Amino acid sequence: MAPSPTNDYRNFAVTKGHGVKGLSDLKLDALPEQYIQPVEERLDMTKVLKKESIPVIDMSNLDDPNVAHQIAAAAEKWGFFQIINHGVPIEVLENVKEATRRFFALPVEEKIKYTQEQSPTNSVRLTTSFLPKVDKVLEWKDYLSILVSDEKSSEFWPSTCKNDVKEYVEKSEFVMKWLLKALMKGLNVDMDSKESILMGSTRINLNYYPVCPNPELAIGVGRHSDVSTLTFLLQDNVGGLHIRKMDTDTWIFVPPVEGAIVINIGDALQILSNGKYKSAEHCVAANGNNDRISVPIFTNPSPDDIIGPLPELLKNGEKPIYKHVLYSDYVKHFYRKSHDGKHTLDFAEM
């Protein structure tokens, strides 16, 4: 049922579980006021650099030391890069994208079974915006989040996407491990001794950004950096992801590349690397013409891991930029507030 004449769109989208998919299906002429971002939080397209782009790195020859060098260099300068010829089969990528579309095409009566209020497990939850109970202005996005490393919860994953999600995660694990090994090599750190803290837990999100009325007034995802070690993002051919160029107020569009995976450094790796590798602030523009999906895998420390600058980096007198914090405390801090750029890192600064 559509909202009443009182135009209670927040209640319709959040409480009743229709999300922005439901709002988009109403074919509204104007963006509901609950989604109109303040000017400073909108993506200013005049500040998007037309001639800048993040690196696209060919991983077809992993024996070439230049590949690892390019990855470490991109992690230092940009915090983002794309990889091609990475070995994850194209059909696996296409299947998980199609599974995402299938899930969000389900009737609302089926989808609300996975909302925080109704899901049988905290490891599988459907949400709209980012933190709808906290966000004063809502973001134009719905997403299903699954804690993959909680194997006991897999029986509760939606059947419409379960198998394709599992296959995507399994086929991607080798690539993520290789990337982290290359990044550790760039720090002169042995990957084998750090694997448990770098890859202690895994989460996957199925993101859905439906067509938006007045997209210039909305935001798909507000500006933030990820709390992960590494994020492994599959996007469709619509596009909308923008990253902030380091130490500037300008943005760079991340174009969809056929078969590519977008990689970005998370806050956990910035902290572990003592600031050598950088998590980049990023956001997603809303779209007025096409639905968009993306599927990020987040590899993270375990909740009970203590993260701080790796001791190997400090043995020659390098001063620590960050203190040691319990990773679950860091994540809780991130989820206590709306998206606010990279301010979550303040929690770990000395």
N, C-alpha and C positions, 0 to 999 in steps of 0.2 A: 504494500500500500504506500502511495506517495505521501509526503509530509502534508500535514493539515495546513489551512490557510495562514496559520501563525508562522509558517516557514521555519519550523524547527528542524533544520537540516542536520544539525549536530546530533540530535537524538536519533534521527533516521539513519545517519551514517554510522554512528558510534554505538549507541545503546541497542538499536534494533538490528545491527549487524549488516546493513546494506553496503557500508563502505562507500568510497567514491565511485566504485563500479556502479552501484545503485543510483547515485546521483547523476552520473554520466548517462545512464540508460533513460533518465527522465527527459533528456534533450533540453536542458534548461537554457534559457536565452541569456542569462547572466550568472556570473559566479556568485554563489552565496557568500554573504559578508563574513561568515566564519572562516572562509578560505582566502580572503583578500589580505595579502601580506603587506606589512608596512614597507614603505619605499626602500628603506635600507636593506631589507631582506629579499627583495626581488633581484633576479639576475639582470644586471644592466648590460644589455647586448652591445652597447657602445664601448664596453670595457673588455669585450671578447677579442682576443688578438687573432686576426685573420690569417696571418702568415706563420704562426707558431704551432708546433705540434710535438707531442711526446714521442719518444723513440718507438719504432716497431722493430723487434728483434727476432731474427730467424733462428730457430732452435733445431734446424735439420741436422746440424753436425755438432753434437755435444762434445766431441773430442777436440774441437777447436777452442783453445784457451781464450780467444777473443770473445766468444759468446758469454762466458762467465764475467769477463771484464766489462762488457757492455751492460750487463745486468747490474753489476755493482755500481757502475758509473751513473746509470739511470736512477738507481735508488738514492744516490747522493744528491743528484741535481734536481730531479723531478718528483721523486716519490711515486711515480706512475710510469708504466710502459706497457706496450702490447707485445704479445708473443704470437708468432705464427709457426707452422710446421712443428707443433709441440707434441704431437703423437696422440692426442685425444681424438678419437675418430669423429668425423663430421656428423655421422648419423647419431652418435651419442649426444652431441651438442644440439642437433635438431630435435631429437626425441625429448630432451628435458625442456626445451622451449615450448614444444607442443604440449607437454604435460602441464606446464605452467598455465597455458591458455585454457586447457581443459578444466583445471581446477577452478579458475576464476569464472568460467562459464557455468559452473554448477548453480543450481537454484540456491537462493539465500538460505533456505531451510536446511540444506546440506552443509553449506559453508559455516554457518554459525555454530555447528557442532565443535568447531576448532577454535572458537574465541576463548579468551582467557577465562571467562565465566563458565564455559561449558566443556572445554577440553578435558579429557580424562588424565592428562599429564601436562606438567609445566614445560615439557620438552617439545611440545607441538602447540603453536598458538598462531591464530589469525588476528591481525591488527590492522587498523587504518591509521593514517597519519604516522607519527613517530611514537609519541606518548600522549594519546588523546585525553588522558586525565590531567595532564600537565600543560600541554600545548595551548597557549592562548589563541593562536591562529593555527588552524589545521593545515597539514600538508596534503597534497593531492596524490595520495598513494595508498594502496592496500598491499599487505604482504603476509605470507605464511612463513613462519620461522620454525626450523626444525633443528634440534640439537642432535646431530648425527652420532656423536660419541656416546650418547645415552642409548646403548643398544637395546635395553629393555623396553624403550618407548616405541620401537619400530613397529610393533603390532598396532599402534594407534595412528600411524601415518595414513593420510588419505590414500585409499586404494587407487584413485584416479591418477596419481603421480608417483606412488611409492617406488615402483621398480625402476622407472627412468631416473629418479633422483638418486637412488642407490648406485646405479651404474655410472652416472655422471661423477659422483664423489669417488667411487672406486677407481675409475679410469684417470682421474685427475691427481690422485695421490702421489704417483711417481713424479709427475711434473713439479708439484709443489715442493716435494722433498729435494728434487734436483735444484730448484731455484734457491731454496734456503741453504743448500750446500754451497752453491756459488756465492751467495751473500756472506756466509760465514768465512769462506776462503778470502773474500775481500777484506775481512777483519783479521785475518790470520788466526782464526779460531777453528778448532776441530768440531765439525758438525756432529759426529757420532756421540760426543759427550753432551751435546746440547739439544738433541732431537726431542727429548721428553718435554722440555720447557718451551721449545719453539712450536711443537705440534701436539700439545697435551690434550686439546679438545677441538672439535670441529662443529661448525654450525653452517647451515645453508638457508638462504632466504629465497623465496619465489616472489618477485616484485611485480606489481601490476600498476601501470599508470594509464588510466583510461583517458579518452578524449576530454579535454577541459574547456569549458566556456571561459573566455577572457584569460588565456594562459599567461599573458604578460603580467597579470595581477597575482598569479599563484606561484607556488613552487612545488615541484615533485618531491624533492628531498632538500631540506635546508642545508646550509653550509656546515660541514663537520669533517672530522677525520675519523677513521675507523679505530676501534680499540684492539684490533687483531694483531697478530704477528704479520700475517700476509693475507691479502684478499685476492681471490681468483674469480674474476667477474666475466660472465658471459652476457653480452647484450645483443638484442636483435638489430635489425637494419634500420630502425627508426631514429635512434640516437637521442641524446639529451644530456649526457654526462659532460660536466665541465669541471676542470680542476683549476685551483688558484696557482698562478705562477709564483714560485717562492719569493717571499719578501716584497711582494707588489700587491696592488689592488686590482690587477688584471686577471682575466680568465682565459683558459685554453679549452677549446672544444675537443672532445675525444671521439673521433669519427668511427662509426662501425666499420670494421674490416672483416671481410668474409672469412670465417673459420678462425678468427683471432680470439684470444683471451686477453682481457685487460687485467694487469697485475698492479696492485698498489700496496705500499708499505703501510702498516698499521702502527698505532702509538706504541704497542708493546715492543716492536722491533726498534723503533726510535729510541726507546728507553734502554733496551738491552745493548744497543750499539753506541750508547752514550752520545746520541745525537748525530752520528755519522750518516746513518740512513734516516730519511725524513718521511714522516707521514704527511701527505698533502691534503689540504682542505679541498673539499669538493662538494658539488651540489648537482641536482638534476632539474632541468627546466621542464615545465609542463608543456603539453602539446595540444594544439587546437584541432588537429586534423587526423591524428592516428593514435590508436592504443599502442603502448610500449610495454615491453617486459624486459626484465633482466634477472639473472640468476647468479648471485655471488656465493662463493664458498669462503668462509672465514676460518682460517686455522689460527688457533689461539693457545696461549699457555693454559694449564689447568687452573680451575678456580683457586686451588690451595697452593699454587706456585707463588713464590716471592720473586718479583721481577725488579731488576735494577741493572746498572751498567755491568757488563760481563767482566769478571776479575782479570781476564787476559788483557783487556784494554787499559787497565789501570796500573799494571805492574811496572810500567816504565815512567810512572809519575804523572800520567794524565789525570786531571782533576775530574771527579764525577759531577755531571750536570744534574743527575737525578738521584733521588734517594731510593731505598728499597721499600717496595709496597706490596701488600698482598693483592694478587691479581683480581680476586673477587671484589675487593674493596674499590679497586680502580674502576671495574665495570659497573658496580653499583653507583658510583659517583656519576658516570656517564649517563645512566638511566634515571637519575634524579632530576634532570633538567632537559629543556628543549635543546635542539641543536644550536650550538653557539660557537661555530668555528673550531679552533683547536684548544679551547680553554680547558678541556678535560686534562690536558698535560700539566696544567698548573698544579694539579693534585700530587704529581710526582716530582716536582721541581725541588731542588735543594733550598 
